[in-house]
């Protein structure tokens, strides 16, 4: 599915293909609620929208009123952070930064996540780059034209946009965030959903929750299912989104997926929203990439980066991703599944 927030209509990034591995394609919340309640803890469930897409929170607590207060606090935190990171909202801190080229007294969360994004950019040799927004804007303008070349923008236009893409050209300080070049713009769509998922997980853990399954654009399980089994989720087939390609068990882990089919600009699907900052073109080494990691922030950023990177660069990076599992589906249907 194509998710629309954090500015997804005007942002960089990808479709996330995660759902419950349950008969009949039940959603995450349905899976959590179908099987278990004890004398000491009962299911509390919320389903709605977060970051512009369908979302769910499932947790177990012995006191229904306390459970509902925790869910309300979680949803309020999502809404608050949308006001920081959204490209869809003109009043968000990130949108103001992009319009102005600099932002004084930025929200703490924007400083934190911009710095974290720069760290993942450095780790991946720029494959993950939060300043790739000018490429998205170029492609969006190009394909809005009725007579758009299906191959995408011309070489000169891509070169001009690429000149405004460089994560190293962003000053990030606690008192100010600023772009070093005119016309730069940032998107955190490749990491913000994971960050928000982790913030809600932290809030619920601080509230005493030990059995929680979150689907807020990225999926994260706190602890295991109260029955003692893992949380179970499924990954959609990047070639056929009606089919579950793989089932995963989660205990205190997070999952994120990137797929070219998230947002495509033309019928072949080879021109899409996952751009290689080095070339300024859509990356097509893989049809889909899934990452399982300790946090949703890490899984989110790495699923984007690995999708963009050619296999040789991934092999060189792999030794630096301790404890991370990656499932990479090539365009020819072959699958590589490894744990670093």
N, C-alpha and C positions, 0 to 999 in steps of 0.2 A: 504494500500500500504506500501511497505517497502521502507523507505527513506534512502538514502546512505550518508548522511553527518553527517556533522560534524563527519565524520568518520563512518557513520553507517555501512559500511562493516566490520569495525574492532572495533566498539564501543559497548556500553552496550545496548542499549535501545530498543525502542519499535516502533511499527507502530502507526501512528496517523490517525484516521479514521474520517476526517471531510470534508464535502463538502456542497455546497449550498442546501438548502431544496427547490428545484425548480423542476418543472415537467421535466421529461426526464433526470434528473441528471445533470443539468447545473452546471458549476463551479462557484466559488465565484465571480469571475470577471464578468462572464456572468450575474449573478443575479444582481450585482450592476449596470450593464450597460443597462439592458433591459427596465427600467421603467421610468427613471426620468432625466430630464435636465430642468433647468429654465433659465430665461433671465439673472440671476446674477451668476449662477454657472453651469458648464457643467462637464460631466464625463471625467476624465483623467484616463487611465488604462494602467497598465503594466502587462504582463504575461511572465514568463520565468522560470528560475531555481534559487533557492536559497537553499544553504545547500544541494545541490545534488538532489533536488526534485522539482516537479512543484510548482510554487509559483505565487502569484498575489498581486497587489496593486491596489485598486480602490479609487479614491478621487475626490472631487468636488471642482472646483476653477473657478472664473470668467475669469482668464487670462490663456489661454492654454500654453503660453510660461513659465509662472511661474510654472504652474503645472508640466510641463515636467522637469524643473530644479529641483523641489522638488523630483520627482521620480528618477531622475538620482542621486541625492545626497543620496537618500535612498538605491538604489542598490549599490552605492559605499561603503556605511557604512556596508552593508551586506558582501561585498567582504573583506573589511578590517577586520571585526570581524571573518570571516572564517580563516584568517591568524593567529588569536589568539587561537581559540578553536578547530580547526579541528583535528581529528585523522587521517583523510584521507590524509592530506598534511604533508609530512615529515618535512617541514620547519616551521610549526606552532609553536607557543610558547608552547602549551600543548604537542605536540609531542617531542619537545626538552626537556621539563621537564621530560617526561617519559623515554627518552633515558638516560639522565644524572643523574636522581634522585634528581636534584636540579636545580634551575634557578635563577641566580642573575639578578637584575634589570628587573623583569618581567613586562609585560605590565599592566597598571593600571586596565584594564578590567579583566585580568586573576586574579589579586589579589582580585578584588571586587567579581567576581563570585565564586571563590574558597571559600571565606569567607561566601558568601551567601549560597553556597551549604553545608558548614559545619553547618550553622544555621538550615537549613532544616533537616540535618541529626540528629542534637541534638533534634529538635522538634519531629521527628518521631521515636526516639529511635533507629536510625541506619537503618531503613527500606530504606530510601534514603541515599545512600553512594557513594560519587564520586570516591572512591578508589576501586570500584568493578571490574575494568578492568581486573585484573588477572583471575577472573572467566570466563569472556568472552573469553580471550585468551586460557584458558584451554579447554573450550567446543569447540571452533573453531578448535583447533588442533585435539581434539578427533574425531570430526565428519568429518574431512577431510580424515581420514583413511578409506580405502575401506572396512575393516572388523570391523568398529566401533560398539561397543555394543550400541544398540538403547536406553538403559537405561541411557546412559551418562557415564562420567568418573567414575572411581572407588573411593571408600571412601577415601583412602589414598591420592590420587591425589587432590581430592576436599579439604581435610584438609590442604594440603600444600598451595593451592591457597588461602584458607580462612585466613591463617596466615599472608597473605600480604594485607588483606583488613581491614582497620580501619581508618575512617575519622579523628579520634583523633590523628593519627600518621602523620599528615601533618602540618608542620610549615608554616604559611601564614603570611608574613610580607610585608610591602610595598617595601622593598629592596630585598626580597628573598623568594622563595617558595622551600621547601625541604621535602622529605620523610624521615621518621625516620627509616625505615627498608629497607634492600636490596630487590630489585625485586618488589617494589610497583609501581603502575601505576594508573593514574587517567583518568576518562572519565567524561565529562560534558554533555554527550548526553541526560541526563535526565533533563537538565535545560537550556542549552545554546540556544536552539531554542527559548524558551520563552524569554530569556534575549535579544536576538537579535531583536525579534519582538517588545519588549518594547522600545528598543533603537530607532528603526525606528519610532515607534509611538511618542516618545518624540521629535524626529527631526521634524516630520510633524506637531505636535502640536505647536512647537516653530515657525514653518513657517506659522502659522495662520490657519492650517487646523482644521475644526470642524466636518467634515463628511468623515470618512476614514474607509475602511475595508481592513485589512491585512490578508493574508494567507502566512506566511513565515515558515511553519512547524507547528506553532501554529497559532490560529486565534484570532485576536483582533479587536474590533470595537471601533473607536473613535467617540463619540457622537452617533447620530442615522442616519438613512437614511435621505437625504434632504427632502423627502416627508413627514417626521414626523413619519413614522413607524419605528420600530426597524430594525436592520440588522437581517436577517434570515439565519440560517445555519442548517445543518442536521448532525446527527451522524450516521455513518454506523453501521449496525448490526454486532457485533463481530462474529456471527455464519454464516453470509451470507453477504459478503462485497458488493454485488450488490444491497442490500436493505437499505433504510434509516429507521432506527429503531425509531428515535426520532427527532423532530424539536425544535429548540431553538430560542428565540428572544434575541438579544444582544443590549444593549445600554451602552456604556462605560464599557464593560466587555470583558474578554478573555476566551477562551475554549481550553482545551487540553484533549486528550484521550490516554489511554494506552491499548493495547490489546496483548494477547499472540500470535495472528496470525501475528504480525508485523514481527518477524523473528523466524522461527521454525527450529529446527535441525533434526527432524525426523517426519515420516508421521502422527503419532497420534496427534502431536501438543502439547503434554504435556511437552516436553523438548524444551524450548524457551529461549529468551534473557532476560527475566525479572527475575533476580535472587534474592532470599532472601539472604542477606549477612549473616544471622545467620546460615542457613543450607548449603549454597553453591549450592542449587538446585533451579530449576525453581519454581516460586510460582504459585499455581493453585487454589487459593480460588475463583478467578473470571475469566470470559472470557473477560471482558472489564470494564474499569473505565473511566469515564469522569468527569472532574472538571471544574466548572465555577467560576472564581475569578476576582478580580479587575485588576490583572496584568497577563500577559502571563507567566512570570517567576514563579509566585506562582502556577498557574494552571498546568504548566509543571511539576514542582517538586512534587506537591501533587498527580497528577495522577499516577506518578510512585510509590510513596510511598504507596498510598492506595491500589494499585494493589498488592503490595508485602505483605501487612499486613493482618494477620488473623482478622476476624470480631471483636473479643473481644478487640484487640488492637485499632482498628478503633473507637470502641465505647468509649474507654478511651480518645482518641485524639480529638474526635469530638468537645468537648466543647472549645477547643483552636483554632478552625478554624472559627472564627466569620465572618459571611457574605459569607462564601464559600458554594457552592452547589456541591454535589457529586451524581453521578448516577452510581451505582455499579451493574453490570450484573453478576450474579452467573453462574457457569458452568451448573447448572440445568435449566437455562433460567429465573429464578426469578430475579426481579429488585428491588433494594432499592434506593429510590430517596429522599435525605434530604438536608436541608439547615441549616447550623450551626448558 
